[in-house]
């Protein structure tokens, strides 16, 4: 008898919408919630298991299924559940992918099924109100300690501000929504709810690292920042569709990791640095949690004279790591070295994607600033 329900389940997986996880979109889901009627991946099934009052899960291939449970999945399925539980997702709200951190996927699943935030817009107040304030733990720029700081996000002023004291009148920093980005970095920050916020200060990138012990609170801040960016961009680009604007709200870094580099004269020794490729800005830091980059390199397109080579000039000396990369810009060459061949290939592939992409009109202005840097 157990074989028949399983065969029915495998047939249900072929229905439109069921071939990908209902929550993160991963292909070939192997699990299902027999209370919600959705097919999900192994990773998301672990999150469902933590909310048993809402969702009860089984493995499609390993567990025994009752006919009534299979019938519920047949009557529901991923497409029907999406229509029910995601009927009012704000366009700016971040929908996690299989590669996103656990926190983003967990809070998306809890928001959908446990709190049912996307069936009632009133429940979206924490991130859609246009104003938010609260205490977050912020890493000190110089001492590396995390201290409680008051943060205020105000769409009306187009800024995120933080204060060194809750009763301080003047903010310690004002971050313009126009130049702000946020990305979850739990491994780098050393906290499962760690968020890296970057903004431009005097056209140089400034990093701040924050977290909150409550995961919902941190994801609400993240989506509030995305909402503020969304409304700013709607005004800045009045003809643009939501689909055009959403990819611009926040962005993950194209790649991060350690490489060695030498200076502009290429006579001093190579030094190990942490590199972050943020769109067309390649930044390098002495430590991954530094507030400011030691330097930034603009990487334009091939049409503008940028190329990437899988080697160093033959005369190069002073590097310990054997796998070289040369970034050629119209002004100079940047010499880098990777520890392994796999890292070299990964960086080369990423650089190549950037160089192959034509530059946007606004990127020429950024390039011009880099050319005129002292």
N, C-alpha and C positions, 0 to 999 in steps of 0.2 A: 504493500500500500504506500510505503514511504517513497517509492520510486516515482509514482504518478504525480504527486504534488511537485517533486523536484523538476520533472520534465515540464510541467506547466509553468513553473517559475522561469526556467531557461527560455521558454517560448515568450514569456512576458518581457524578458530582457530585450527581445528584438523589436518591441513596440517603440514607436517614436518617443523620444525623451528619456527612455529607460536605459539606454546604452551608456549614459554618463551619470556620474554621481549627482544626486539631486542637490547637493550642497556646495561642492567645490568644482564639479565638472570633470573630475578624473574619469578616464575611459574605463570600460569593463568593470562596473561595480560588482563586488562579490558578496555584498551584505544587503540586508533589507530590514526596514523597520515595519513590523507587522501591526503596529498601532497607528502609525502615520501613513502607511501605505506607500513608502518610497524606497527606491534602490539607492544604496550609498556605497562608498569605498571603505576599505578597511580602516583608514585613518579617521574618517568622519564617524565610523561606527563606534570608535572608542569614545568620542565626545557624546554621542547619543546614549551610550551606556551610562554616562554620568548624570543623565536626566531621566531616570527610569519612570518618574511620575508622568512623563510626556511620551517617551519613546522606548520601545522594547525591540531589541534587534536579534537577528539570527544570521548565521552564515548560510548562503544559498546552497553551497555544495557540501558542507560538513554537518549541518544540523538537521534534525527531523522536523518536518513541517506538517501542520494540520491543514485539512482542506479549507476550513473557515479562514485561516490566516492567508492562504493563497488567494482565496476569493476576495478578501479585502484588498490585496495588492492588485488584483485584476480590476476591481471597481475603481481604484484610485490611480496609482502610478505617478511618475514624476511630473508629467505635464499638468495633471489635475491638481496635484499638490502645489505646484508653482503658481497656478492661477489662484489658489485659495490663500496661500501663506505669503505670497510676494505681490499681492495686488496693488500695493501702494509704496513700493520701495522708492525713496527719493533718488533722482538721477545721480546725485553726488555720493550716495552711500556706497562704500567700498564693498564689492563682491569678491570674496577671496578665490584664489586659484589653488590647484594642488600644491604649488611650491611655496605658498604663504605660510607664515609662522602659525603655530598652534593657537595662539590667542585670537588672531583674526578669524580663523575658522570656527573656533569655539563660540565667540560672541555673535557671529553671524547665525549660527545654528540656534543659539539660545534666543536671539532676537526674533528669529522666524517662528519657532515652535513654542518656546516656553513663555516669552513675553508678548508674542504676536504683535510686534511693533509695526509690521507692514500691512496690517489690516485696519489699523487705527492711527491716523496721522497725529492725533493728540499725544500718543506715546513717543513721538519723535522729537518732542520739545527739547531734550538735552542737547541735540546736535543741530536742530533746525531753527533755533530761536534768533540767531544772529548776534547773540551776546552770551558769553560764558565766563565765569571766574571760579577759581578754586586753587587749592594748594597742591603742588606737584613737587616731587623730589628732583632736584636739579644738580647735576655734577658741577662742582666748582672749576672754574677755568684753570686756576693755578695749582690748587692743592688736591684736586681729584676727589674731594669729599662730596657726598650727596647731602644736600641741605634742603629743607622745606622752603619753598618760595611761592609767593602768590602770583598766579598768571591770570591775565584778563585778555579775552578775545573780543574785539568789538568790530563788527562789520561796518558800522557807521563811520568809524575812523579808519577802517581798512588796515587794522594792525593787531598783532599779538604783542602784549607787553608783559614783562615780569618785574617784580619788585623785590628788593632784598629784605624788606620788612613789610609785614601786613599793613602797618599804619603809615608806610612811606607815601609821601605825596607824589614824588617824581619816580617814574619807572627807571630801573637799571638799564633796560634795553627796550627799544621799540622796533619790532620786526614788521615790515610792510608785507601785507598779504600778497601784493604783486610779485614779490621776489622770494616767497616762502615755499619750502618743501618739507615734507615729513615722511619718514619711512621707519617701519619697525625694525629694530636691530637687537633682538634679545641676546644673541651670542656675543656680539661686540660689547654691549653695555653690561652684560653679566646679570641681567634681570629678565624674567619671562615677559614682562610688560614694557621693556625698554623701547623708547621712541627717540629717534634722532631727528631734530629739527634743524634745517639749514636756511640761512637767509643771506642776502648780499649786504655787506657793510663796506662802503667806499668801493663798491664793485669787486670786493674780495669775499670769498665764501666764509661764513662764520657758522660753526657747529655748536649746538647745545644738545645735551643728553638728559632726558627726563624719564621718569616712570611714576606710576601710582600703584599702590598695593592692590587696588581693586581693578580687575581686568576690564570690567564694563566701563568704568570711569575713563580708563586710558583710551579705549576704542571710541567712546563718545567724544573725547577731545579730538582724536584723529579725524572723525567724521565731521565734527564742527569746523575744523580747519579746512577740510575739503569743501564744506558748504560755503564758507566764506570765500574761498578761491573761486568756486563755481559762480557765485553771484557777482564777484568782481569781473570775471571773464565775460559774463553775460552782458555787462555794461561796456566792457572794452571792445568786444566783438559782437555787436548787436545782430548781425546777420547769421551768426554761427548756430548750428544745431547742437542739441545736447550731445549727440554722438561725436561731434567735433571737439567739444569742450572737455568731456569727461576724461579722456586720456591725459589732459594737461593739468589735472587737479593736483595729483601727487605722482611722483615717479620713483621707482626703485633704481638703484645704481646699476649700471650696465655690468660692472665688475669691480671687485675689491681684492686686495691681497698685497703681499710683500714682493718687491723687486729691489734690485740695486740700481743706483743711478750715479752718474758723475756730473760735474759742473759744466758751465758753458765753455770753458777753455779746454775741457777734456784732458787736463793734465793732472788734476788731483785724483785721489783714489775714489773708488766706488763706495757708496754708503747705502746701507739697508734702509728702505723707507716703506711706509704703508701707502699704497696708491688707491685712489677712488676715481673711477670714471663716471662722472655725472653728466650724461648727455654728451656734449662736446668739450666739457672741462675735465682734464686729467689733473687731479690734485695729488700732492704727496705730502705726507705727514711723518714726523719722527715717531709718533705714537698714534694708534688708531683712534684714540679718544682726545686728541688735541683739538682745541677750539678753532685754531686757524691753521691753514695749510702753509707749509714752508714755501711752496711755489705752485703755480698753476700753468698748465699748457693747454692752449686752444687747439683742437684737432678739427680742421676743416675738411673739405671734400677734395677729391682728386682733381676736379676742374680748377680748384683754387691753388693747386700746387702742393698738396699734402700726400705723402705716401708712407707706407710702413714696410720695413724690410726685416727679414727673419735672421738677421746677423748683425754683428758689429764690424766697423772698419778693421782691416787686418792689423793695423798698427796699435789697436786699443790695448791698454794695459791697466792693471789695478783692480780687475773684477775677479771675485772669487767664484761667483756662480757662472756656469759655462754656457747658458742658453741665451744668446743676445737678441735684442730688438733695437732697431733704429727707427725713430720717428722723424721723418723729413718734413719740415715746414718751410715756407718761403724764406724765413729769416735764418734758421739754424737747424742743426740736427740734435736730437735728444737720444742719448745712449742709455739703454736699460739692460739689465740682465736678470734672468729667472733661474730659480734653483733647479727646476725639473723641466724636461722636454714637454710634459703635459701642460704645465703652467704656461710655458712659452706659447704653445699652440692655442690655448684658451685665450690668452691676451691678444695674440695675433688675429684670431678670428673676430674678436670683439672690436679691435681697432679697425679691421678691414670693413666691418659693417658700417662703422661711423664714416670712414673715408668714402665708401661707396654711396653714401646717402647725400643727395644734393643739398646744398645749404639753403635755408629759408632767408627771406629778406632781413629779418631782425637779427639773424646770426652774423650777418656781415658787420653790423654795428658792434657786436660783442668782439668779433675778430679785430676790428679796428682798435678797440680799447687795449687788447693784448699787445698789439703792435706798438702802441705808444707808451706801454709801461716802462718805467725807468729800468 
